[in-house]
Structure formats: structure tokens, C-alpha cells
Amino acid sequence: MNTFEVDEKKGIKSRSGIMLPVVELVIAIGLFAVISVFILRFFTSANAMSKNADDISKAVIKAESVLELAKALSFEDAAAEFGASVLETADGKQMEASYDKEWKNTRENPSYLLKVTEKTEQLSNGIMYNYHVAVAKNVSEDAVVLVELEGSKYKKGE
């Protein structure tokens, strides 16, 4: 029971008259098209995840740097290094610095906002300075906190 007729001039045909290599080619192209959709989604999501990881990495570096400078220098000197403004609040001092997409200081249309709060606690033989650092993305829209750090320094005898 052979369902194929072989003709040397026309190639391989089924009984319905359709050439089998053409059908196989159409099926293969269809499979590649379906697979390419999933691969394209994979690459676009990988690109988005890479950008998000880059944002978090740069935010961590900024947060760590400002925290270490605030611990080593005075709060005002650390704010000056980062181009931040210092505000006096009821709880203590607060500095804010805004950055554009390339992490350069800006006042207009910031993409990132760095906030540092300093709270002092008087102890029996010194002062404990507690710092809270937060870096947020999408300042004008719904802010997403990328990084939050806390640190302290102790000064004896003040």
C-alpha cells in the first residue's frame, strides 16, 4: 500500500497532488515563527532586567558613598560633596539630592532621588548619630525605592 507516486520530472507527490518538500518547508517556517516570538519576549525581558539591575547597582553605590561620607565627615560636608540640600526637621537633619538618568545632579526633571536623614541620640558619655539612606526611582510618578541603608557613628565625649 504505497501512497506516494514517484515521478522523476516533478519530484515526490502525494495522492492529493501537493509536493511534500513544500509542506515540510511551510511547517518548519511556522515552527520557527512561533519559537521566535518566545525568544523575542525573552530578550526584551532580559534587557529590562539588565536595566533594573544597573539602576540598583548605581543606587547602592550612591547610598553607600553618602553613608560613608556622612559617617566620616560632617553631615553638611557630605551633603556638599553630593550636591544635596540640607533641611532641619523635628527629628534631625535631612539631605536630598536629585539625579537625572545618567546619575548627574539636576534640579529639573529628576529620575532619581537620594534622601538621607540623620537622627542624634544623646547617650551618657557621647552622641550616637543614626543615618537612614534611601534612593528612589521615578520621582515625579509613583516612586520605587531601589535601596535603603542604615548606619550609625558614635562620638565619645560630646
C-alpha positions in Angstrom: 0.0 0.0 0.0 2.2 2.8 -1.3 0.6 6.2 -1.1 3.3 8.1 -3.0 3.9 8.1 -6.7 7.4 8.9 -7.8 7.8 10.9 -10.9 11.4 11.8 -11.9 10.4 15.1 -13.6 8.1 16.5 -10.9 9.6 15.2 -7.6 7.7 13.5 -4.8 3.9 14.0 -4.7 1.2 12.6 -2.5 -2.0 11.3 -4.0 -3.6 14.8 -3.4 -1.0 16.4 -5.6 0.8 18.5 -3.0 4.6 18.4 -3.1 5.9 17.2 0.3 9.1 19.3 0.5 7.0 22.4 0.2 4.7 21.3 3.0 7.7 20.5 5.2 9.1 23.9 4.5 5.9 25.7 5.4 5.7 23.7 8.7 9.3 24.5 9.5 8.8 28.2 8.9 5.7 28.2 11.1 7.6 26.5 13.9 10.5 29.0 13.6 8.0 31.9 13.7 6.3 30.6 16.9 9.7 30.0 18.6 11.0 33.4 17.5 8.1 35.1 19.4 9.2 33.4 22.6 12.8 34.2 22.0 11.9 37.9 21.3 10.0 38.1 24.6 13.0 36.5 26.4 15.4 39.1 25.0 13.1 42.1 25.8 12.6 40.9 29.4 16.3 40.3 29.8 17.0 43.8 28.6 14.5 45.3 31.1 16.0 43.2 33.9 19.5 44.3 32.9 18.5 48.0 33.1 16.8 47.4 36.5 20.0 45.7 37.8 22.1 48.6 36.6 19.8 51.1 38.4 20.0 49.1 41.6 23.8 48.8 41.3 24.3 52.5 40.8 21.8 53.3 43.6 23.7 51.1 46.0 27.0 52.7 45.2 25.5 56.2 45.7 23.8 55.2 49.0 27.0 53.5 50.4 29.1 56.5 49.4 26.9 59.1 51.0 26.6 57.0 54.1 30.3 56.6 54.5 30.9 60.3 53.9 28.3 61.2 56.4 30.0 59.0 58.9 33.5 60.3 58.1 32.7 64.0 57.6 30.1 66.3 59.0 26.6 65.9 57.6 26.8 69.3 55.8 30.2 68.4 54.2 28.8 65.1 52.9 25.8 67.0 51.5 28.1 69.4 49.7 30.0 66.5 48.2 26.8 65.1 46.7 25.2 68.4 45.7 22.4 67.9 48.2 20.4 70.4 50.1 20.2 70.1 53.9 16.9 70.6 55.8 16.4 70.9 59.5 13.4 68.7 60.6 11.9 68.0 64.0 13.7 64.6 64.1 17.1 65.8 62.9 18.7 66.7 59.7 17.8 65.6 56.2 19.6 65.9 52.9 18.1 65.5 49.5 19.9 65.2 46.1 18.2 64.6 42.8 19.8 63.0 39.7 19.0 62.6 36.1 19.1 59.3 34.1 22.9 59.4 33.9 23.2 60.0 37.7 24.3 63.6 37.3 23.0 66.2 39.8 19.9 68.0 38.5 17.0 70.1 39.8 14.7 69.8 36.8 13.0 66.5 35.8 14.9 64.2 38.2 14.8 60.5 37.6 16.3 59.5 41.0 16.1 61.0 44.5 18.6 60.4 47.3 17.4 61.1 50.8 19.5 60.9 54.0 18.2 61.5 57.5 20.4 62.0 60.5 19.0 61.5 64.0 21.1 62.1 67.0 20.7 60.3 70.3 22.4 61.7 73.4 24.0 58.9 75.4 25.7 59.1 78.9 29.2 59.6 77.5 28.7 60.6 73.9 26.4 61.0 70.9 25.1 58.3 68.6 24.4 59.5 65.1 21.9 57.3 63.2 21.6 57.6 59.4 18.9 56.3 57.1 19.6 56.5 53.3 17.0 55.8 50.6 17.3 56.0 46.9 14.1 56.2 44.9 13.4 56.0 41.1 10.6 57.8 39.2 10.5 60.8 41.5 7.7 62.6 39.6 5.5 59.4 39.3 5.0 56.6 41.7 8.3 56.4 43.4 10.0 53.0 43.6 12.6 52.6 46.4 15.7 51.0 44.9 17.9 50.9 48.0 17.5 51.6 51.7 20.6 51.6 54.1 21.1 52.3 57.7 24.2 53.2 59.6 25.5 54.8 62.8 28.5 56.5 64.2 29.4 57.2 67.8 31.3 60.2 69.0 32.6 59.9 72.5 32.6 62.8 75.0 30.2 65.2 73.3 
